[in-house]
Amino acid sequence: MTNLLLRAAAASLLAASSFRGTVDAFAPAHLSRAPTALASSVLPPPSRQAELTQLLQPELGEDDLYLDDVSSDPPRVGSLMKLLPEETWDINTAESLSYFFIDLAAVAASMGALNALVTSDVYHSLPVPLQALTVAPLQLLTGFAMVSRTDSARWINRVVGEVAHSVVCLTPFEPWAHSHRRHHVHHNHKDRDYSHQCYFIYLFLGVPDGGHVIFHGRMWEGVPLKKKIDAAVSVAVSCATAGTLWYNMGTADFTVVCMVPWLVLSWWLFMVTYLQHHSEDGQVFTDETYTFEKGAFQTVDRSYGSLIDKLSHHMMSGHLVHHLFFTKVPHYRLEEATIALRKGLDEMGEGDLYKFVDTPDFNGEIVKRWQDDWFFVNESQVEYKVYHAQALVKSGSYADAQRFAASTEVAANAHAQRLKLLQAHAEQELGMSSACSATLSSATLEEDDPERIMALATLEYREGRFSKALELFKIAKRVQGDQSFLFFNVALCHYQQGDHDAALKLVDGIIDEAREEQQDDDVTNTNSLLVEALNLKAALYNATGKVDAAKEITNELCELSDSGQLDDAVSIHNDAVANIAADPTVGMQKLEYLLANQLADCPETLGNLLTLYTTHGQESLVAEIFEANKELARQLLPPDAFAYFHAISLANTCPADALAMLEAQSASFTRLLRSGKRDVSEAISSASVARPATSHRAATTRPTTAAERKDQRALDAATKEFEGTLDRFIPAVLLQARLYWDQKNYSAAAGLLEKSADFCSGTNAWQMNMGHVLFAQQKFDQSIRHYKQLLASHSEADLLKVPPVALANLCVAYILTNNNEAAEALIKAVEREEQQQSALGNQERTYHSCIINLAVGTLYCERGGQYDFGISRVCKSLEPFEKHLSQDTWSHAKLCFLSLASKISKAAYSISDDTLQEIVNFLEDVQGNGKHIVVGDEDTGSDPLNPSDPVTIASEAGLLKDTFVKIS
């Protein structure tokens, strides 16, 4: 029983202590603002992002960009098709032709009536405007003709097109179909979509696409001869029709009956097409940003009145569907398809993509659009290329920004420099360090440009070259003068290099200056800098072990917030880390929230959350979080940290793979440590040769030479490198030992730790875990030696900083080696220190004396059956109850009472009346103090005396008391 209890306790400690090296190696830097701040931009540096962005380019208004945020594209055509009912795609030839013949009959009737009218005497007495009324039927035919398909058979489309376009509308069908298809494929493209020009000019002069009667211009570039001949047939049909009508009707009647309606038709087609693609918030796109879906969703559905909508077959009120599926949806399905599309977009949360404008006064609207937009895209927008690149960067579309800036040429040198800096920014965010460095070395940028220097410094920082970054930030400081944000960046570099004193001195100066400027107009920026500086100061305090001071900083951050609560990711993260010891549950919840919602703002969250789960023995959560974020972990964590958490993730399912991974990692670290140890020895030898031994007086008065200072710096650097490698090695070797421990292979764990003794024996984590594995093998004399070395590294005032299970194991080892006096002395020292801390007002719970007394009491109960003394120790272990009574301590204590009750019931042991009374009194005290402490979880069961209540420590203590009264 004793060994089981002590081994379980030691195992839990091994799991926790093995990770101490990892906490030290990875956690402190995570309080820093550094990665978050500098990661935000190549230009600007951390604390003046808004200000320097304005130096890069004036702050943009909402009307300055011809391209809005393109970070999220509209849904693809494939997903939009699923929103429409199946009947949408049903092209019924008979139904299509019925519309055609109805429209054709209407045109024939209206034109026949018009011809009869103009050849009569009555016609000459009518005013000209009345003649235009006969044009309306042509609109019906034109609306149908704009539909690209009536049947899957091409010859039906061709015949209908030739009759409707080439004959009735006197517009060559094939050239129109060719240009109109280009319009659909490139809708709202800045350079490729000009089919909304005036119809007459567009048709004959070919401005700007190309001619539809005489084949010239870009629309015919690369077109095969066969297609041109095919198009020429349509031209011939139109010319033959026009010539025949002209010859038979005469010039006057032909002009009135055919040409005036044709001009009205031209106006209508131009107006409709133009308005369907121009609106207040309309956008056009370039090659770098265009997609079919983006262009399509700039289409505007317009209603020109219910009668016109119906007569035009909803071609204008359903124009978006027409453009999305122009070869698939017939005009008589547009109304239902548009309703379904709008509903589907709303359900997808994309309802704002749909544009609809009620336009009963279409003539007034076309005049207004003319005044605002005229025919062409405003060419002055081309000068906003820098704005475009900056908008892409601001929206997080770094790949688009990089491609655009790299492929764009501007004449103005200032704009060229800004584009290069934006290109470097995008490349850095994409992880293209080499490309970013090359861009910043471009001849376009001046070497002494402060923005370029800042960008290079930030690049070096992001790549982990903190010494080089520090040099560049100092150069920038000389160029730009003493500015707070530069001091802040220098402090960040000092922090990353471990020069905490230098960093703290700079941060204190920044904080003092920021507080003095609180009364200035620029309060927001001052607060931003102050928040960043306070976060860095909290990181510095945390790194130097001043946890209470770090907590005070997070409290001050709360006070600075307008809401009285932390509202930025870094501050929330730092508050969680600083207060993790006091309230791990809340800390975990905060980090879990940041991981789910704001990881980009604070990438340190992932590593710290994994660290926190590990230190609290939540390996299953470590595996779950790690596997769910494996690629992110690969990007955000150092390689050795990634391998460490990967091994933890594998430990439960594939322990052999985890051990193999850790063995390979340990072998790599061992080579580095051997090399580092040689470097330290050589540096020590070099320093000793440069500064030979002298008398004490001479040594204190002789100034150091330059060579000696150089040797000392080399020694410091070699020592720091060795210690850094050791900090990364210890977690790996201790996790490997823990895996052997879990397999109860204690000898393998001991052998592994012994192999690492040359490097790790000077660390507390190694000494403690070596003591554990020797204790588990019942090598108590050897375990005592390692526990005593652990104890020797702490003063008596720091005795409570020694893990309690290590002290408990040491006491038990003393007793088992017949050194009871040493055990008693250690117990008294621990109790004395706990009393001292309580007298000083420290309310933090400590379990040191509790765990020691539990272990010793259990030992005496099970070893030699000395229950009287053992039970007395167990009873003492939980006093005072308000500090020591918990689920875990009660679980160990009740095992001793159950064991004693079993012995008594079997008449294998009898206790004195005094011991019985002590047990009853103790259990009554537990009843009084354990009423609200539930045992286990909700599935444990209910209190047998009160089935509606959960099992509590008080109910279990009552049952135990009744048991002892009955059996005694």
VENVEN-V516019 format. One record per pair of residues at least 24 apart in sequence whose C-alpha atoms are under 7 Angstrom apart, sorted by the first residue. I is the first residue (numbers start at 1). J is the second residue. Records with the same first field share a line. If there is no record, write none. Layout:
BEGIN
I=J, J
END
This chain:
BEGIN
1=862
2=858, 859, 862
6=855
7=776
9=805
10=772, 805
13=805
14=738, 769
15=617, 738
16=615, 616, 617
17=765
18=731, 734, 735, 765
19=615, 731
21=727, 730, 731
22=728, 731
23=611
25=727, 728
27=608
28=539, 542, 543
29=539
30=604
31=539, 574
32=535, 536, 539
33=532, 535, 536, 570
34=492
36=601, 602
38=458
41=425
42=425, 455, 458
43=425, 451, 455
45=454
47=485, 529
48=485
56=418
65=387, 388
66=283, 284, 381
67=283, 285
69=391, 395
71=395, 396, 397
74=293, 294
76=293
77=293
83=340, 341, 344
84=337, 340, 341
88=329, 333, 337
89=328, 329
91=150, 151, 330
93=150, 151
96=150
100=144
103=140, 141
104=141
106=137
107=137, 138
110=134, 137
111=257
114=257
115=257
118=253
132=261
135=261
139=265, 312
140=311, 312
143=312, 313, 315
147=330, 331
148=326, 327
149=327, 330
150=330
162=234
166=234, 237, 238
167=237, 238, 241
169=262
170=238, 242
171=238
172=234, 235, 238
173=234
174=231, 234
175=212, 231
176=212
179=219
184=323
185=292
187=295, 296
188=284, 285, 295
189=284, 285, 286, 290, 295
190=284, 285, 286
196=270, 273, 274
197=270, 375
198=270
199=266, 267, 270
200=266
271=366
275=366
276=300, 301, 302
288=404
296=320, 323, 324
297=353, 354
300=355, 356, 357
301=355, 356, 357
302=356, 357, 358, 359
303=357, 358, 359, 360
304=358, 359, 360, 362
305=360
386=415, 419
389=422
390=422
393=426
398=426, 429, 430
399=426
401=426
402=426, 427
416=444
417=444, 445
450=476, 479
466=493, 496, 497
484=510
500=540
504=537, 540
507=533, 537
531=557
535=571
547=578
550=578
551=578, 579
569=594, 598, 601, 602
570=602
573=605
603=636
607=637
619=648
622=649
623=648, 649
644=732
659=736
662=732, 736
666=729, 732, 733
669=729
673=722, 725, 726
676=718, 722
677=722
679=718
680=715, 718, 719
683=711, 714, 715
684=715
686=711
687=711, 712
746=773, 776, 777
749=773
764=790
768=806
780=813
784=810, 813
797=833
799=830
800=848
804=847, 848, 851
805=851
807=852
808=851, 852, 855
812=856
845=883
847=884
849=877
850=877, 878, 884
853=877
854=893
858=896
861=896
868=911, 915
875=922
881=929
887=935
901=964
905=967
920=961
923=957, 958, 961
926=954, 957
927=954, 955, 957, 958
928=954
930=954
END
